[in-house]
Each structure stands twice: as structure tokens, then as C-alpha cells.
Amino acid sequence: MDIRWGDKDSLLVLRPTLGVLRHRLEPGLPFDGQVLPAPHKGNAWEHLANDAGFVIASSIAVRLIWSPEALSKLFAGGAQVQMMGGGAGDIDIHDGRLAVLGLPGRDLERRRYDFKSTVWVGELEGGRFQSFEPWYRETLKKPTIKELRRITRHNNNGVGSLRFSPQGKLLVYLGYRPEVLLFSEDGEKKSSWSLEELVPGYRHDPKIATEYARLMDHRPSVEEYNAWVDAARVIVDDVLFVDGSPAIVVRRFEEGRATWELGLIEGERATWYGIPTGDIDSNSRLTADARQGGDVVFLGATRRVNILADSDQAARVLVARIP
């Protein structure tokens, strides 16, 4: 599941097998219409993005569905579907440019393999997103099969995340590296932050992150999941911009229970705010979106990749204002 602000009075919620739904920002979040349709039987939408003119959803296999209608309008059968292939860990859109985090496997225009590129940005041209260019390429001179599988597993299971700023900058957490990257509007890497320096208590252990990706491939047993919780201490759930500042959402485990914090990055440091999630399940990934003024909406949803029933996607929505 995923969530975004619609307009000032509504939220957009992606349900894996139901599509993208609009909810009024009122007590109980009453349903206010279908924005994008449900996927075909046996498929599931995983990621949601929107800007001033588009609402777009994608599956893990980078099957896109999007509507060029303004956000004030509801889905009326005019959605476009585009198959791209590869794998996507997250998507975002800004001013008609689509960013994809993943390992597409091939240059989508030249049809040749490019296993090192993990962040792609394309343009909307002729009714299709195309002209994708890699904004981030792995520095590994010759990745081994084991390394490629590790990167692919992380991105296909949505461990990483990315987000455009209102100005078009791109914030990226790759998922398999302990750092957050900031790119300019032109794709130039401007800043990077080490999670071990930025997040109190964070320690990088590739085995922990890889085990999380493996567990999300199937229904983990209680014993399997608890063993991972005991080993993991802090993981990144999402990245976003809050009033123009880069921010990250982290999940912290203590004695088998999870708490969540929002970190606003300023310079080389972050200011941390606790997120009052109540009794949300520790297996929930917290995704977030912010609008001008510091209002942040959080969606806590149990993460079950490859499980399509919405009954497996128990969710809770929280709206908060950053002081």
C-alpha cells in the first residue's frame, strides 16, 4: 500500500488489488471515488506517485498505469497502461518526469543490458514515458552474480525509496547501501549522508537487510520474523521532503517492538521527531508524504510482497504537523 496527498481536502491511497482510491480528509476518511482502476486478476499495484497533473501506480515488474487527468477529477476510463519490464522498488513523478528505483536490467530505449544502473529518470513523450537515463550507476567494476542478485532482491522487494522535491531534486535511499543520496534537477549527485552518522543506533550489516528482503518474498513464520527483529535495530522505511528539507522515516526495534521516527536533515545532522503510531504492527512499513506547511501523512501497512489479498494489508493512517 502507499499514500499521497491529493488536494488540501483529500488523500490518495493505493490498495494493491483495488486500485487508487480517494478519501476525504475527515474523521473516518470517507471514500470519495476511484482514481485509478484495480489491476488485472493475479496482479497487484505496489507504488503510487502524483504531481499537479498525473496520478501513477506501478507494479513490481514496472507495469505502469497512469491518468493525465487533473487531480480534481476522478478516474473515468481514460487511464494509460505501459509495460516496461525489469523491476521497481519505488517510483515518483515531477513535472512529467518519472523516476524509477530498481534494476531494469536493460536500457529501455537501446534494448541492451545495463545491470549497474539502479536509478532511472524518463520523460513523458508521445503518450509514453521513455528516454530513460541512468542517474545512478554502481561503482562496482564487474558485479558478481551474487552482488547482482542482492541488489535485485532489495529493489524488487521495495526496500529502497526515492522522492522528488517540489523543485525537481531527487532524494534516494538505495536500500542495499547505508546512505541517502541527493541529486540536482539535472541528475548530478549533490550530497550524500551516511546512515551510520545520521541515524543514532544505525549499523550497517548487509546480511540483516538481505534477510529482510528474503523474508518479504514469502510469508515468514513468527520464529523467522522474530529472529530478524532481534538482529535488526534500525531500518529506513521511506524518504521524502518536508517543506523543502530532505527527510527520512526510520523504524527502530527494541525488545521486539517497533517505534518510528522522522528525521529532518539539516547540513550533516538530522533533527528527530517521534511518530505517534499507537499499537501499529511492528511488521508494518511506514510510508509518508508531505505538503507545504509541514503537514505529513503516514500510512502504516503490513508489508507482504507477493500476497495479493487486501486483507493482508492491514493499514493505519496518521496525519501530523511537524513543529
N, C-alpha and C positions, 0 to 999 in steps of 0.2 A: 504494500500500500504506500501511497505518497500523498502529499498535501501541498497546496499553494494558495496564496491569497487570490481571490477573483477580483472583485472591486471592493470598495470600502465597506460594503454590507454583506459580503458573501465569501465562502471558501470553496475551493475545488478539491475534491477528494477522489483519488484513483482507487477503485476497487478491482482487484485482479481479474475477476470474471464478470463484473458488472459494467465496467467502463468508467468514465469520469463523470462524477455527479456534482451538482451544485447544491450547497447548503447555505441557508440564510444565517447570518451571524446573530442568532438569537438563542435564548435558552432552549436546550434540546436540539439545536442545529437542524431545524426542519428542512426536509428535502425540497429543492426548488427547481428540479429539472435535470434532464440528461444533457451533458455537454459533448461527450464522445461515446460511441456505442460500445457494447461488450465485444470481446474478441470472439473469433470462431471457436466452436467447441473443442476442448482439448488444449487451448492456448490460454495465456494469461498476460495481462499488462503488468509491467514491473515499475516503470518510471514515468514521471509526469513533469512537464515543464510548460511555461507560458510566458508570453510577453504582451505588449499592447495589442497585438493583432492575431496571435496564434495560441492555440492550445494543442499540445502534442503529447502523445503517450508512446511508449516503446515496450517491446518485449525483450527478453534476454538476447534473443537472436537478431536484434536490431530490425524488427519489423515495426515500422512507424505507422501511426495513424494520426492525422492532424487535420485541423479545421482552420481555414483562413478567415473565419467569421470573427467579428469583434467580440470581446468577452461579454458584452451586454446581451448577446444573442445566444440562444440555445441551439443544440445540435438539431439540424433539420434534414439530415440525409446527405449533406454535402461534404462529408469527410473524405480526405485523400488517404490512400494506403500506399506505402512504399516499402519494398523489400530491399534490404541492403546486405544481409549476410554478416558473418562474423559474430562478435559477442559484445554486449554493452553492460558496463557496470553502473552507468548513470548517463543522463542527458541533461542539457539545458539549452535554452534558446534566448537570443537577444537580437532585436532588430533584424530578424530574418536569418541570422546565423545560428547554426546548430552545432553544439559541441557534444562529442561522444567520448566517454571514457571506456576504454576496453581494448581489445586486441582484435581489430577487424580481420587481421590475417592477410589481407590483400589491399593494395591501393585500389580504392573503389572506382577510380577513373581509368587507371592504366592496366588494371586486371593483373598486376604482378604482386607477388607476396612481399610483405613488409612486416616482419614479425617484431621489429623493435619499436614501432610507433604505438603509443598507448593513449594519446590524447589527439583527437581529430576535430577539426572545425571546418564545416562546409557552408555553402551559400544556397539560398533558395533561388533557383534559376529555371525558368521554363516549367514551373509547376512541380519541380523535384528538388530535393536537397542533393547537391552534387558539388564538384570542385573541392573535395575534401583535401585539406592539407594537414600534415602532422605538426602539432605544436610541441609535442614532447616525444623524444626518441631515447630509448635506453642507451646507456653508455657502454653496455657490455659489447665487447668486440665481436664475440661469436657466442651467443647464448646457447647453453646446452639444452637438450630436450627437457631435462628436469627443471631448469630455470624457466623455460617457456611454459611448461605445464603449471608451474607455481603462479606465474603472472596471469595466465589464462583463467585458472581456477578462482583467483582473487577477483578479477574483474567480472567474470561471468556470474559470480555469486553476489555481486553488488556490495563488496566490502569497501571499495573506494567511493568517492563522490566528487562532484565539481559544481561550480555555480558562477554565473556571470554577475558582475556588479551592474548597477543602472547605467554606468558609463561604458560598459563593454569589457572591463578587465575580467580575467578568469582565474578563479581560485580552485586549486586541485589538491585533493588527497588521493594518492595513487592506490593506497590500500596495502601494497606489498613493500612500501618503503616508509621509514619512520620520519616523514617530513611532509610539510604543506608547501605548495608552490603557488606563486602569484605571477600571472602573465599579463602583459600590457594588451591594449586593444589590438595590436599588430602581431601578437603571438610571441613577443620577446619576454624571456623569463626575467622578471624584475626583482623578485625576492624569494627567499626560501626560509622556512623555520624548521628547526629540528624539534620533533615532538619530545625528545628526552630533555630538552632545555626549556620547552614551552609549557609542558603539561606536568605538574607535580605528580610524582609517583609512576610516571610512564617509563617503561623499559622495553626496549626492542628485542623481541625474541621471534624470529621468523617461524619457528615451529608452532607458537601459540596462534598466530594469525592464520597459518596454513591449516591448522586443525579446525579453526572456526569455519573456514571455507569448506573443508571436508564435511563437517557436521551438517552444514546447511544444504548439502547435497541430498540428504535423506532425513527421515525422522530420527533424531538422536534419542537414545534411551535416557532415562533420568540419570543413570550412572554415568553415561558418556558426557552428558551436558554438565553435570556437577563437577566432573573431573576437569573439564575445560574451565569452568568458572573458578575452581580452586587455583588453576595455573595462571589465568589471565587476571590482571589487576586493573588496567585502564585501556580502553579501546576507543577509537574515533567512530562516531555514528554518522556525522554529517558535517558539511561545511556550508557557509553562507556569508552574506554581507548584511550587517546591521548598521543602518544609517551610514553606509559607505565604508565601514570598517570591516576587515576580514574577521570571521568568527568561526569557531568550531564547537561542535556538540560532542562531549565525551561521556562514556559510560564507565563508572568506577565500581569495582566489586569489593565488598568487604564482608567476610563471613557468609559468602554465598548469596548475598543480596546486592542489588544494583542501585546506585544513585546516579543522577545525571547532572552535568554542569555545562553552562555555556561560557566559553572563553572569548572575550573581545580582544583581538590582537592589536597592540599599540607599540610600534617600534619592534623591539626584540622580546617584549614581555606580553603577557595576557592578563586581563582582569577577569576574575571568575565569579560567576553567579550560579547559585544553586537553582535547579529547576524543580518546582514542587509537583512531582508526578504522582504522589499518593501511593497506592498499592499496585502500581503497574507491574506486569510480569517482568522479571529480570531478563527473560529471553526476548524482550521487545527492543527493536531498533527504533530510536527516536529521530525522525526526520523533522526538518524545520524550514520555515520560510519567514522572511521579514518584509515589512513595508515601511515607507517613510514615516518617521516619527518614533520608531523604536518598538512598534508592535510586532511581536513574534508569535507565530502559531506553531505548535508542536503536535506531531502525530506519533503516538507510540503504538506500534503494531508488531505482533509476534512474527518473527522472521522465519518463514517456511518456504524456501525455494523449491520449486517443482511440486508443490502441493497446491492444487488449484481451487479447492473449496474455500469460499469466503468464510466459512465457519472456522477455518484455521487461522483467520486473520483478525483475531480479537484486537480492538483498537480503542484508544482514548485520545481525545483532542483537548489541548490546553492552549489558551491564548494568554500571553503575558506581555507586560511592557517593561523594557529594560530601563532602570533608573538613569 
